[in-house]
Amino acid sequence: MLLTNPTGGATLTALKRCTVTVCQDDEFTGMLDKLTGLIELRKSKFVVGSSTWSSQFSDALTIEGEVDEAGEDQDPATMDYVMHFLTIPWKVLFATCPPTDYFGGWVCFGVAISQIGMLTAITFVALGTSLPDTFASVAAAQQDEYADASVGNVVGSNSVNVFLGLGLPWVIGSIYHGGDYPFPKGDLELSVLVFTACALTCFAVLTWRRVYCEGELGGPPKAKKISAGILVSLWFIYVTCASMKAYGMLG
């Protein structure tokens, strides 16, 4: 290497020539090879798409645990087994969706949209709109000092779902048909009554928690379990009553 014409105030000393030798760092190379091999070994876990139906069914029927910080597989926990057996019918059902590699993913997109459309006729599809709000509220509860954000998010988001899902069709129908809206209420009366009763019960639970637990969220373990049990049972009560009414089991 020949050094000439220094700039920026630098000057050359008597030593004007030097030899630079590039050496291979065996330790760094070994670490890089190990990291590359680990990435190749684990990259399949991070692949969103699929190439064959067999791999999709295999993934649907396989119970997998978490991956630790070192990239090693951990044995499935008890909850992993429970959730796997609870969701396996849905996993197998959606494994029938064509792989994403077919025709650039368009076949998968079309079939997935159709499957989602069929599921909208199932009552439990409400979980699909409520669970994201629940997770957002959990994050808000963990990061905020007060319960305003978490409770307000669940109430507000579900209110928007109801207002848009029920109110908007009524508004459009009333405008289209004029002042005389000819369609009967059907099973809506019972649904509104049951929902109102469940909502009042929920507010009673929140009020009780404010008085005896000094907060709408958290508190002693026993109070948390009791509150969770009551609120979850309200959802089952509403779904059961609405389903029985729809099938003519209630007057």
Secondary structure in CASP SS format (residue, H / E / C, confidence):
PFRMAT SS
TARGET T0000
AUTHOR 0000-0000-0000
METHOD secondary structure of the structure
MODEL  1
M C 1.00
L E 1.00
L C 1.00
T C 1.00
N C 1.00
P C 1.00
T C 1.00
G C 1.00
G C 1.00
A C 1.00
T C 1.00
L C 1.00
T C 1.00
A C 1.00
L C 1.00
K C 1.00
R E 1.00
C C 1.00
T C 1.00
V C 1.00
T C 1.00
V C 1.00
C C 1.00
Q C 1.00
D C 1.00
D H 1.00
E H 1.00
F H 1.00
T H 1.00
G H 1.00
M H 1.00
L H 1.00
D H 1.00
K H 1.00
L H 1.00
T H 1.00
G H 1.00
L H 1.00
I H 1.00
E H 1.00
L H 1.00
R H 1.00
K H 1.00
S H 1.00
K H 1.00
F H 1.00
V C 1.00
V C 1.00
G C 1.00
S C 1.00
S C 1.00
T C 1.00
W H 1.00
S H 1.00
S H 1.00
Q H 1.00
F H 1.00
S H 1.00
D H 1.00
A H 1.00
L H 1.00
T C 1.00
I C 1.00
E C 1.00
G C 1.00
E C 1.00
V E 1.00
D C 1.00
E C 1.00
A C 1.00
G C 1.00
E C 1.00
D E 1.00
Q C 1.00
D C 1.00
P C 1.00
A C 1.00
T H 1.00
M H 1.00
D H 1.00
Y H 1.00
V H 1.00
M H 1.00
H H 1.00
F H 1.00
L H 1.00
T H 1.00
I H 1.00
P H 1.00
W H 1.00
K H 1.00
V H 1.00
L H 1.00
F H 1.00
A H 1.00
T C 1.00
C C 1.00
P C 1.00
P C 1.00
T C 1.00
D C 1.00
Y H 1.00
F H 1.00
G H 1.00
G H 1.00
W H 1.00
V H 1.00
C H 1.00
F H 1.00
G H 1.00
V H 1.00
A H 1.00
I H 1.00
S H 1.00
Q H 1.00
I H 1.00
G H 1.00
M H 1.00
L H 1.00
T C 1.00
A C 1.00
I C 1.00
T H 1.00
F H 1.00
V H 1.00
A H 1.00
L H 1.00
G H 1.00
T H 1.00
S H 1.00
L H 1.00
P H 1.00
D H 1.00
T H 1.00
F H 1.00
A H 1.00
S H 1.00
V H 1.00
A H 1.00
A H 1.00
A H 1.00
Q H 1.00
Q H 1.00
D C 1.00
E C 1.00
Y C 1.00
A C 1.00
D H 1.00
A H 1.00
S H 1.00
V H 1.00
G H 1.00
N H 1.00
V H 1.00
V H 1.00
G H 1.00
S H 1.00
N H 1.00
S H 1.00
V H 1.00
N H 1.00
V H 1.00
F H 1.00
L H 1.00
G H 1.00
L H 1.00
G H 1.00
L H 1.00
P H 1.00
W H 1.00
V H 1.00
I H 1.00
G H 1.00
S H 1.00
I H 1.00
Y H 1.00
H H 1.00
G C 1.00
G C 1.00
D C 1.00
Y C 1.00
P C 1.00
F C 1.00
P C 1.00
K C 1.00
G C 1.00
D C 1.00
L H 1.00
E H 1.00
L H 1.00
S H 1.00
V H 1.00
L H 1.00
V H 1.00
F H 1.00
T H 1.00
A H 1.00
C H 1.00
A H 1.00
L H 1.00
T H 1.00
C H 1.00
F H 1.00
A H 1.00
V H 1.00
L H 1.00
T H 1.00
W H 1.00
R H 1.00
R H 1.00
V H 1.00
Y H 1.00
C C 1.00
E C 1.00
G C 1.00
E C 1.00
L C 1.00
G C 1.00
G C 1.00
P C 1.00
P H 1.00
K H 1.00
A H 1.00
K H 1.00
K H 1.00
I H 1.00
S H 1.00
A H 1.00
G H 1.00
I H 1.00
L H 1.00
V H 1.00
S H 1.00
L H 1.00
W H 1.00
F H 1.00
I H 1.00
Y H 1.00
V H 1.00
T H 1.00
C H 1.00
A H 1.00
S H 1.00
M H 1.00
K H 1.00
A H 1.00
Y C 1.00
G C 1.00
M C 1.00
L C 1.00
G C 1.00
END
